Each structure stands twice: as C-alpha cells, then as structure tokens.
Amino acid sequence: MKAALFKAVGEPLSIEDIPDPEPGEGEAVIRVARCGVCGTDLHSTSGHGYTLPAGAQLGHEYAGEVVAVGRGVERLRVGDRVAALPVVGCGECEACRTGIDVLCSRWTGFGGGLADYARISERGATILPRTMSLADGALVEPFAVGRRAVRLAAPKADDRVLIIGPGPIGLAVLFWLHRAGVRSVVLLASSDRRRALAEAMGAERFILESDPAPQDIAAALGGKPDIVFECAGVPGTIARAIALVRPQGRIVSLGFCMVPDQFVPGMALMKDVNLRFSLIYTREDYAECAAALDADGDRARAMVTETVALADAPAAFERLRAGTGGGGKLLIDPWLGR
C-alpha cells in the first residue's frame, strides 16, 4: 500500500510502498477514506521539541471502512464505517479509568492514517451513524478535543467566553460552545487569515491582537471574559490568557506548545484564577462527536479548507507548515485520482 512517511526534519514527507497492515487480536484494518493533518503532525516533524523517529508513519485523524478483522473481534464487521482512537490503553489500570487512554503507561498506538489502509483497535472504534459521511468521520478526532475542553469549562449560556487562536482546535471549541448555547464568544487572532473561516463556523466577533485588544474584547463581551480557552499553543499565550480573564475566571489550555514558555504565577494568584490543561478526549467525547457531527455537519464541515490526494500530501503538508495553506483543516483522501 501507499503511505506517507516522515524521513527527516527539513524534508517533505515521502510517499512510499509498504506492506499492508494485518489485524492482530482485537484489531481490525480499515480502508482509509479521509485523514486529517493535525498541528501535532507539524510540531513533531519540525525539529522543535519532540521529533518523530525517521520512518514514522503519520496520521491520527482518520475514518474508513472495515475491510478485515482479527481474532476475538466481536463488535466490528467488515463493511462497518468507523472513526477510531489513535491511542488505546490497556483498559485495566488506574490511568485508563480516567478515560484518557494516552495516560496509560501501556498504551498502544494505532496511527498511520496517511495511508491506503490503517490498523485500529476494536476497543477504540466508534461506529459512525449511517447518515454520516466518511469525510465528516475524519473530523471526529479534532472535534473531540474541543468537546472535552468545553465540557471541563462547563460554560453557562450567559458566560462571556474568549477563544485565543482560531485554528482548527479553537474552531472546534467554538462549535461546542454554540452547541452549549453560549451567546457571547469572541475569537482573538494574530492575523486576519482565518476570519472568513471563523465566520463560516458561526463566529460573530473576531478581534485582532493589539494593544487595545483587551478593551475591544471587554466591549464586545460586555465585560472581561469569564472563561478563556487557550488554543494557540505558542509561548506567551497562557500569560495573555491570565491577563485577559476576569478575577476568579477560568482558563482552559489545550494549545499544544512543545517549547519552554513562561508566565508569572503571582499574576494568576492575585486574580485567583482557575488554570487547567485539557489532554485530548475520552471515548465518550469521541462517541458524542460522531452524533453531533451527524446532526450539525454543515457547520463542522466549514472547517475543511483543502482535500488532496495522498500523492499531493507532502506539498500540502509543507504549505500548512508555512502558513500558506487554507488555514483550516487539511484532509487527505488516499484514493483520490486512483
């Protein structure tokens, strides 16, 4: 089969022929219909912070159709259309009981979605509604990240909310805030690049970072934010969130920053701020995302700005890294044009 492999920092992905995956016990193989490119794919191939080993197979935001099942598989059948967790824990330890599989010290990785076929775990598979497209199925993973963050923040309809960073994760947060009925939301961005994309997903207030931005945000919301979602993942954003949130406000950080950052703890202490981090999602978040995307697919689908064939993935990947792509979600269709 064809697959996209990381070779080295500074080199584009390489499309190569590798053996088809075989399902082990409790596993299945899917024919990948779509796979999204995530910010972590970019971070882990950039040479900043953690870097993937040479030869690593990328892709963890995928959906597809089951084409083979291994021994002991009971719930999945050939022909089922699924989205699947890229990391599955042992299911028995204390960490797994948190619902966050990646916290398990014995987790198994099931990535490799930038390919014709991918191996998945039955325990990590969510069967998609029959009315949901496989293209939308590839959005389940990033939207699940946003759902858990919003769930942890537990916003009320009249809360004033700020999202810093209108990338795919910030837009996923916006999607779930709309689903929760939150009426006052502002997106804070470093440029106008994603304004049209945010507006297509329902954003009504989009403010550019500047010296008067705090006053503009407070004017748009009718006061300082009760909740700030830090979705940019760049140094300085947590400090900015602390400066912008109201006293005793809440900050949820889910931006994936892999380089050292700093903020002054006393500034958060003096405002009695609640700061917490949100690591990916639970299986319940995943399942809920499938149902929500089936019901509200038009809004979610607006995030997708480009869909390309696997052969074109290396060039599209580098455009995204350089910030010259569409600014939304890049999807790869392994079978496009074949």
C-alpha positions as a LaTeX table, in Angstrom:
\begin{tabular}{lrrr}
\hline
Residue & $x$ (\AA) & $y$ (\AA) & $z$ (\AA) \\
\hline
Met1 & 0.00 & 0.00 & 0.00 \\
Lys2 & 0.97 & 3.67 & $-0.28$ \\
Ala3 & 1.76 & 5.59 & 2.91 \\
Ala4 & 3.20 & 8.96 & 3.92 \\
Leu5 & 6.39 & 8.61 & 5.95 \\
Phe6 & 8.45 & 11.17 & 7.86 \\
Lys7 & 12.12 & 10.92 & 6.88 \\
Ala8 & 13.91 & 13.88 & 8.47 \\
Val9 & 13.42 & 17.45 & 9.65 \\
Gly10 & 13.53 & 19.81 & 6.69 \\
Glu11 & 12.50 & 17.14 & 4.19 \\
Pro12 & 8.98 & 16.74 & 2.79 \\
Leu13 & 7.01 & 13.61 & 3.60 \\
Ser14 & 7.83 & 10.63 & 1.42 \\
Ile15 & 5.09 & 8.58 & $-0.26$ \\
Glu16 & 6.29 & 5.00 & $-0.27$ \\
Asp17 & 5.06 & 1.45 & $-0.78$ \\
Ile18 & 4.95 & $-0.50$ & 2.48 \\
Pro19 & 3.27 & $-3.82$ & 3.44 \\
Asp20 & $-0.48$ & $-3.78$ & 4.07 \\
Pro21 & $-1.31$ & $-3.91$ & 7.79 \\
Glu22 & $-2.59$ & $-7.15$ & 9.31 \\
Pro23 & $-5.11$ & $-7.11$ & 12.18 \\
Gly24 & $-3.95$ & $-8.64$ & 15.43 \\
Glu25 & $-6.17$ & $-9.98$ & 18.19 \\
Gly26 & $-8.90$ & $-7.48$ & 19.00 \\
Glu27 & $-7.97$ & $-5.38$ & 15.98 \\
Ala28 & $-9.30$ & $-4.50$ & 12.55 \\
Val29 & $-8.00$ & $-2.94$ & 9.37 \\
Ile30 & $-9.81$ & $-0.07$ & 7.66 \\
Arg31 & $-9.63$ & 1.27 & 4.13 \\
Val32 & $-8.89$ & 4.92 & 4.95 \\
Ala33 & $-11.40$ & 7.30 & 3.38 \\
Arg34 & $-10.05$ & 10.55 & 4.84 \\
Cys35 & $-7.26$ & 11.51 & 7.21 \\
Gly36 & $-6.76$ & 14.97 & 8.65 \\
Val37 & $-3.45$ & 16.69 & 9.26 \\
Cys38 & $-3.08$ & 17.86 & 12.86 \\
Gly39 & $-0.95$ & 20.56 & 14.43 \\
Thr40 & 0.89 & 17.82 & 16.32 \\
Asp41 & 1.89 & 16.29 & 12.97 \\
Leu42 & 3.55 & 19.60 & 12.13 \\
His43 & 5.13 & 20.06 & 15.57 \\
Ser44 & 6.56 & 16.55 & 15.70 \\
Thr45 & 8.23 & 16.89 & 12.29 \\
Ser46 & 9.57 & 20.42 & 12.73 \\
Gly47 & 12.57 & 19.76 & 14.96 \\
His48 & 11.10 & 21.88 & 17.78 \\
Gly49 & 10.55 & 19.83 & 20.92 \\
Tyr50 & 9.68 & 16.16 & 20.44 \\
Thr51 & 10.53 & 14.84 & 16.96 \\
Leu52 & 9.25 & 11.61 & 15.45 \\
Pro53 & 11.81 & 8.95 & 14.53 \\
Ala54 & 12.81 & 8.61 & 10.89 \\
Gly55 & 10.42 & 6.36 & 9.01 \\
Ala56 & 7.44 & 7.15 & 11.24 \\
Gln57 & 4.03 & 6.80 & 9.62 \\
Leu58 & 1.81 & 9.84 & 10.17 \\
Gly59 & $-1.92$ & 10.39 & 10.55 \\
His60 & $-4.26$ & 10.02 & 13.52 \\
Glu61 & $-7.44$ & 11.87 & 12.46 \\
Tyr62 & $-8.94$ & 9.19 & 10.26 \\
Ala63 & $-12.13$ & 7.41 & 9.29 \\
Gly64 & $-12.72$ & 4.49 & 6.99 \\
Glu65 & $-14.45$ & 1.22 & 6.23 \\
Val66 & $-13.55$ & $-2.05$ & 7.94 \\
Val67 & $-12.03$ & $-4.50$ & 5.45 \\
Ala68 & $-10.59$ & $-7.14$ & 7.81 \\
Val69 & $-10.99$ & $-8.19$ & 11.44 \\
Gly70 & $-8.67$ & $-10.12$ & 13.73 \\
Arg71 & $-9.28$ & $-12.86$ & 16.27 \\
Gly72 & $-11.57$ & $-12.00$ & 19.15 \\
Val73 & $-13.28$ & $-9.09$ & 17.40 \\
Glu74 & $-16.99$ & $-9.17$ & 18.27 \\
Arg75 & $-18.43$ & $-5.71$ & 17.73 \\
Leu76 & $-16.99$ & $-4.79$ & 14.33 \\
Arg77 & $-17.93$ & $-6.32$ & 11.00 \\
Val78 & $-16.45$ & $-5.96$ & 7.53 \\
Gly79 & $-18.23$ & $-3.02$ & 5.92 \\
Asp80 & $-18.68$ & $-1.03$ & 9.16 \\
Arg81 & $-17.78$ & 2.65 & 8.82 \\
Val82 & $-15.74$ & 3.86 & 11.76 \\
Ala83 & $-13.59$ & 6.56 & 13.30 \\
Ala84 & $-11.04$ & 5.22 & 15.75 \\
Leu85 & $-8.87$ & 6.35 & 18.64 \\
Pro86 & $-5.21$ & 6.65 & 17.62 \\
Val87 & $-4.09$ & 5.55 & 21.11 \\
Val88 & $-5.70$ & 2.76 & 23.12 \\
Gly89 & $-4.78$ & 1.96 & 26.72 \\
Cys90 & $-4.75$ & $-1.40$ & 28.47 \\
Gly91 & $-8.23$ & $-0.79$ & 29.87 \\
Glu92 & $-7.31$ & $-2.12$ & 33.30 \\
Cys93 & $-5.05$ & 0.37 & 35.08 \\
Glu94 & $-5.82$ & 3.41 & 37.20 \\
Ala95 & $-4.82$ & 5.73 & 34.36 \\
Cys96 & $-7.27$ & 4.07 & 31.99 \\
Arg97 & $-10.05$ & 4.62 & 34.50 \\
Thr98 & $-9.62$ & 8.36 & 33.94 \\
Gly99 & $-10.96$ & 7.79 & 30.43 \\
Ile100 & $-7.83$ & 9.28 & 28.82 \\
Asp101 & $-6.12$ & 6.35 & 27.11 \\
Val102 & $-2.86$ & 8.18 & 26.43 \\
Leu103 & $-2.25$ & 8.42 & 30.20 \\
Cys104 & $-1.86$ & 4.63 & 30.29 \\
Ser105 & 1.77 & 3.52 & 30.58 \\
Arg106 & 0.95 & 0.51 & 28.38 \\
Trp107 & $-0.92$ & 2.26 & 25.60 \\
Thr108 & $-0.69$ & 1.05 & 22.02 \\
Gly109 & $-0.51$ & 3.43 & 19.08 \\
Phe110 & $-2.83$ & 2.98 & 16.11 \\
Gly111 & $-1.89$ & 5.95 & 13.93 \\
Gly112 & $-0.70$ & 5.70 & 10.36 \\
Gly113 & $-3.85$ & 7.09 & 8.80 \\
Leu114 & $-1.99$ & 8.90 & 6.00 \\
Ala115 & $-2.09$ & 5.69 & 4.00 \\
Asp116 & $-4.37$ & 3.44 & 1.99 \\
Tyr117 & $-5.12$ & 1.23 & 4.99 \\
Ala118 & $-4.71$ & 1.52 & 8.76 \\
Arg119 & $-4.83$ & $-0.87$ & 11.70 \\
Ile120 & $-7.23$ & 0.04 & 14.51 \\
Ser121 & $-8.30$ & $-1.37$ & 17.86 \\
Glu122 & $-11.87$ & $-2.59$ & 18.22 \\
Arg123 & $-11.99$ & $-1.11$ & 21.73 \\
Gly124 & $-11.09$ & 2.30 & 20.32 \\
Ala125 & $-13.51$ & 2.24 & 17.39 \\
Thr126 & $-16.65$ & 4.36 & 17.14 \\
Ile127 & $-19.14$ & 3.09 & 14.57 \\
Leu128 & $-20.39$ & 6.09 & 12.61 \\
Pro129 & $-24.09$ & 6.84 & 12.05 \\
Arg130 & $-25.29$ & 5.53 & 8.70 \\
Thr131 & $-26.22$ & 9.05 & 7.63 \\
Met132 & $-22.74$ & 10.42 & 8.31 \\
Ser133 & $-20.12$ & 10.63 & 5.56 \\
Leu134 & $-16.66$ & 9.19 & 6.00 \\
Ala135 & $-15.24$ & 12.61 & 5.13 \\
Asp136 & $-17.01$ & 14.00 & 8.19 \\
Gly137 & $-15.80$ & 10.99 & 10.16 \\
Ala138 & $-12.23$ & 12.26 & 9.89 \\
Leu139 & $-13.31$ & 15.34 & 11.86 \\
Val140 & $-14.37$ & 13.34 & 14.92 \\
Glu141 & $-10.88$ & 13.34 & 16.45 \\
Pro142 & $-10.16$ & 17.11 & 16.38 \\
Phe143 & $-13.72$ & 17.99 & 17.38 \\
Ala144 & $-13.45$ & 15.59 & 20.33 \\
Val145 & $-10.50$ & 17.66 & 21.60 \\
Gly146 & $-12.72$ & 20.74 & 21.60 \\
Arg147 & $-15.62$ & 18.92 & 23.22 \\
Arg148 & $-13.63$ & 17.81 & 26.26 \\
Ala149 & $-12.25$ & 21.31 & 26.82 \\
Val150 & $-15.73$ & 22.83 & 26.71 \\
Arg151 & $-17.08$ & 20.07 & 28.92 \\
Leu152 & $-14.37$ & 20.77 & 31.52 \\
Ala153 & $-15.09$ & 24.51 & 31.45 \\
Ala154 & $-18.83$ & 23.84 & 31.91 \\
Pro155 & $-19.94$ & 27.21 & 30.48 \\
Lys156 & $-23.36$ & 28.66 & 31.16 \\
Ala157 & $-25.35$ & 30.29 & 28.39 \\
Asp158 & $-24.63$ & 33.79 & 29.71 \\
Asp159 & $-20.89$ & 33.31 & 30.31 \\
Arg160 & $-18.54$ & 35.64 & 28.49 \\
Val161 & $-16.03$ & 33.48 & 26.57 \\
Leu162 & $-12.78$ & 34.22 & 24.77 \\
Ile163 & $-11.01$ & 31.81 & 22.42 \\
Ile164 & $-7.34$ & 32.63 & 21.77 \\
Gly165 & $-6.29$ & 31.08 & 18.47 \\
Pro166 & $-8.87$ & 30.41 & 15.71 \\
Gly167 & $-7.10$ & 27.35 & 14.29 \\
Pro168 & $-8.89$ & 24.00 & 13.95 \\
Ile169 & $-8.89$ & 23.35 & 17.71 \\
Gly170 & $-10.12$ & 26.85 & 18.54 \\
Leu171 & $-12.85$ & 26.43 & 15.93 \\
Ala172 & $-13.78$ & 23.06 & 17.40 \\
Val173 & $-14.21$ & 24.83 & 20.76 \\
Leu174 & $-16.40$ & 27.41 & 19.02 \\
Phe175 & $-18.54$ & 24.59 & 17.58 \\
Trp176 & $-19.17$ & 23.11 & 21.02 \\
Leu177 & $-19.85$ & 26.49 & 22.63 \\
His178 & $-22.59$ & 27.01 & 20.04 \\
Arg179 & $-23.94$ & 23.54 & 20.85 \\
Ala180 & $-23.95$ & 24.51 & 24.54 \\
Gly181 & $-25.97$ & 27.65 & 23.81 \\
Val182 & $-23.26$ & 30.11 & 24.89 \\
Arg183 & $-24.24$ & 33.51 & 23.50 \\
Ser184 & $-21.17$ & 35.73 & 23.99 \\
Val185 & $-18.00$ & 34.46 & 22.32 \\
Val186 & $-15.00$ & 36.36 & 20.95 \\
Leu187 & $-12.11$ & 34.92 & 18.95 \\
Leu188 & $-8.71$ & 36.59 & 19.37 \\
Ala189 & $-6.29$ & 36.10 & 16.48 \\
Ser190 & $-2.82$ & 37.23 & 15.49 \\
Ser191 & $-3.94$ & 37.91 & 11.90 \\
Asp192 & $-6.99$ & 38.12 & 9.64 \\
Arg193 & $-6.07$ & 34.86 & 7.92 \\
Arg194 & $-8.85$ & 32.78 & 9.48 \\
Arg195 & $-11.54$ & 35.45 & 9.85 \\
Ala196 & $-13.71$ & 34.17 & 6.97 \\
Leu197 & $-13.28$ & 30.59 & 8.17 \\
Ala198 & $-14.33$ & 31.51 & 11.71 \\
Glu199 & $-17.34$ & 33.43 & 10.44 \\
Ala200 & $-18.38$ & 30.45 & 8.32 \\
Met201 & $-18.43$ & 28.42 & 11.53 \\
Gly202 & $-20.61$ & 30.93 & 13.33 \\
Ala203 & $-18.16$ & 33.42 & 14.84 \\
Glu204 & $-19.74$ & 36.85 & 15.27 \\
Arg205 & $-16.84$ & 38.66 & 16.98 \\
Phe206 & $-13.28$ & 38.36 & 15.65 \\
Ile207 & $-10.63$ & 40.64 & 17.16 \\
Leu208 & $-7.01$ & 41.05 & 16.13 \\
Glu209 & $-4.29$ & 41.05 & 18.77 \\
Ser210 & $-3.14$ & 44.60 & 19.54 \\
Asp211 & $-2.54$ & 46.97 & 22.44 \\
Pro212 & $-6.23$ & 47.95 & 22.63 \\
Ala213 & $-7.38$ & 44.33 & 22.25 \\
Pro214 & $-8.27$ & 43.93 & 25.98 \\
Gln215 & $-10.62$ & 46.92 & 25.77 \\
Asp216 & $-12.07$ & 45.69 & 22.47 \\
Ile217 & $-12.71$ & 42.24 & 23.97 \\
Ala218 & $-14.39$ & 43.65 & 27.08 \\
Ala219 & $-16.54$ & 45.93 & 24.94 \\
Ala220 & $-17.61$ & 43.07 & 22.67 \\
Leu221 & $-18.43$ & 40.76 & 25.59 \\
Gly222 & $-19.83$ & 43.32 & 27.98 \\
Gly223 & $-17.04$ & 42.72 & 30.47 \\
Lys224 & $-13.86$ & 40.68 & 30.93 \\
Pro225 & $-14.10$ & 37.01 & 29.90 \\
Asp226 & $-15.40$ & 34.54 & 32.46 \\
Ile227 & $-13.68$ & 31.74 & 30.53 \\
Val228 & $-10.63$ & 31.82 & 28.25 \\
Phe229 & $-9.72$ & 28.88 & 26.02 \\
Glu230 & $-6.01$ & 28.98 & 25.12 \\
Cys231 & $-5.88$ & 27.22 & 21.74 \\
Ala232 & $-2.84$ & 28.81 & 20.10 \\
Gly233 & $-0.11$ & 26.67 & 21.64 \\
Val234 & 2.59 & 29.30 & 21.28 \\
Pro235 & 4.76 & 30.86 & 24.01 \\
Gly236 & 3.15 & 33.79 & 25.76 \\
Thr237 & $-0.45$ & 32.70 & 25.25 \\
Ile238 & $-1.02$ & 31.44 & 28.78 \\
Ala239 & 0.30 & 34.73 & 30.17 \\
Arg240 & $-2.02$ & 36.56 & 27.80 \\
Ala241 & $-4.97$ & 34.47 & 28.97 \\
Ile242 & $-4.18$ & 35.29 & 32.60 \\
Ala243 & $-4.03$ & 38.99 & 31.77 \\
Leu244 & $-7.37$ & 38.92 & 29.92 \\
Val245 & $-9.55$ & 36.72 & 32.12 \\
Arg246 & $-11.65$ & 38.29 & 34.87 \\
Pro247 & $-10.72$ & 37.79 & 38.54 \\
Gln248 & $-11.71$ & 34.26 & 39.59 \\
Gly249 & $-12.19$ & 33.37 & 35.94 \\
Arg250 & $-11.36$ & 30.06 & 34.30 \\
Ile251 & $-8.64$ & 29.28 & 31.77 \\
Val252 & $-8.54$ & 26.00 & 29.86 \\
Ser253 & $-5.29$ & 25.46 & 27.96 \\
Leu254 & $-5.37$ & 22.96 & 25.10 \\
Gly255 & $-2.83$ & 24.52 & 22.76 \\
Phe256 & $-0.01$ & 22.06 & 22.07 \\
Cys257 & 3.11 & 24.05 & 22.93 \\
Met258 & 6.28 & 21.93 & 22.91 \\
Val259 & 8.85 & 24.61 & 23.67 \\
Pro260 & 9.57 & 26.33 & 27.01 \\
Asp261 & 7.13 & 29.05 & 28.00 \\
Gln262 & 6.88 & 31.34 & 30.99 \\
Phe263 & 4.29 & 33.31 & 32.89 \\
Val264 & 4.25 & 34.99 & 36.28 \\
Pro265 & 2.35 & 32.72 & 38.72 \\
Gly266 & 1.74 & 35.66 & 41.03 \\
Met267 & $-0.34$ & 37.37 & 38.34 \\
Ala268 & $-2.68$ & 34.37 & 38.24 \\
Leu269 & $-2.63$ & 34.08 & 42.04 \\
Met270 & $-3.58$ & 37.72 & 42.53 \\
Lys271 & $-6.61$ & 37.21 & 40.29 \\
Asp272 & $-7.48$ & 33.87 & 41.96 \\
Val273 & $-7.57$ & 32.29 & 38.51 \\
Asn274 & $-8.51$ & 28.66 & 37.85 \\
Leu275 & $-5.99$ & 27.38 & 35.26 \\
Arg276 & $-6.15$ & 23.85 & 33.98 \\
Phe277 & $-4.96$ & 21.88 & 30.97 \\
Ser278 & $-7.05$ & 19.59 & 28.80 \\
Leu279 & $-5.42$ & 16.50 & 27.27 \\
Ile280 & $-7.28$ & 15.22 & 24.20 \\
Tyr281 & $-10.58$ & 13.42 & 24.99 \\
Thr282 & $-12.35$ & 10.39 & 26.42 \\
Arg283 & $-14.09$ & 7.66 & 24.44 \\
Glu284 & $-17.40$ & 9.23 & 25.44 \\
Asp285 & $-16.28$ & 12.50 & 23.85 \\
Tyr286 & $-15.47$ & 10.57 & 20.68 \\
Ala287 & $-18.87$ & 8.91 & 20.51 \\
Glu288 & $-20.70$ & 12.17 & 21.26 \\
Cys289 & $-18.75$ & 13.87 & 18.46 \\
Ala290 & $-19.96$ & 11.36 & 15.90 \\
Ala291 & $-23.58$ & 12.08 & 16.83 \\
Ala292 & $-23.06$ & 15.87 & 16.89 \\
Leu293 & $-21.26$ & 15.97 & 13.54 \\
Asp294 & $-24.03$ & 13.89 & 12.03 \\
Ala295 & $-26.59$ & 16.43 & 13.27 \\
Asp296 & $-24.59$ & 19.61 & 12.60 \\
Gly297 & $-22.27$ & 18.56 & 9.80 \\
Asp298 & $-22.61$ & 21.71 & 7.69 \\
Arg299 & $-21.14$ & 23.91 & 10.42 \\
Ala300 & $-18.35$ & 21.46 & 11.21 \\
Arg301 & $-17.54$ & 20.86 & 7.55 \\
Ala302 & $-16.84$ & 24.56 & 7.06 \\
Met303 & $-13.53$ & 23.94 & 8.87 \\
Val304 & $-12.22$ & 21.89 & 5.93 \\
Thr305 & $-10.35$ & 24.19 & 3.54 \\
Glu306 & $-8.50$ & 21.65 & 1.41 \\
Thr307 & $-8.77$ & 17.98 & 0.42 \\
Val308 & $-5.92$ & 16.49 & $-1.60$ \\
Ala309 & $-4.75$ & 13.11 & $-2.85$ \\
Leu310 & $-2.10$ & 11.16 & $-0.96$ \\
Ala311 & 0.40 & 11.90 & $-3.74$ \\
Asp312 & $-0.13$ & 15.62 & $-3.13$ \\
Ala313 & 0.06 & 15.34 & 0.66 \\
Pro314 & 3.78 & 16.27 & 1.03 \\
Ala315 & 3.35 & 19.60 & $-0.77$ \\
Ala316 & 0.08 & 20.39 & 1.04 \\
Phe317 & 1.70 & 19.46 & 4.36 \\
Glu318 & 4.51 & 21.96 & 3.76 \\
Arg319 & 2.06 & 24.69 & 2.73 \\
Leu320 & 0.25 & 24.17 & 6.01 \\
Arg321 & 3.54 & 24.31 & 7.91 \\
Ala322 & 4.48 & 27.54 & 6.17 \\
Gly323 & 1.10 & 29.11 & 6.87 \\
Thr324 & 0.26 & 29.48 & 3.19 \\
Gly325 & $-2.50$ & 26.86 & 3.07 \\
Gly326 & $-6.18$ & 27.44 & 3.65 \\
Gly327 & $-5.77$ & 27.89 & 7.39 \\
Gly328 & $-8.41$ & 25.31 & 8.28 \\
Lys329 & $-8.38$ & 21.54 & 8.26 \\
Leu330 & $-6.36$ & 19.79 & 5.58 \\
Leu331 & $-7.80$ & 16.37 & 4.68 \\
Ile332 & $-6.03$ & 13.67 & 2.70 \\
Asp333 & $-8.05$ & 11.31 & 0.50 \\
Pro334 & $-5.72$ & 8.34 & $-0.20$ \\
Trp335 & $-7.86$ & 7.15 & $-3.12$ \\
Leu336 & $-8.42$ & 10.46 & $-4.87$ \\
Gly337 & $-7.45$ & 10.18 & $-8.54$ \\
Arg338 & $-6.70$ & 6.45 & $-8.34$ \\
\hline
\end{tabular}
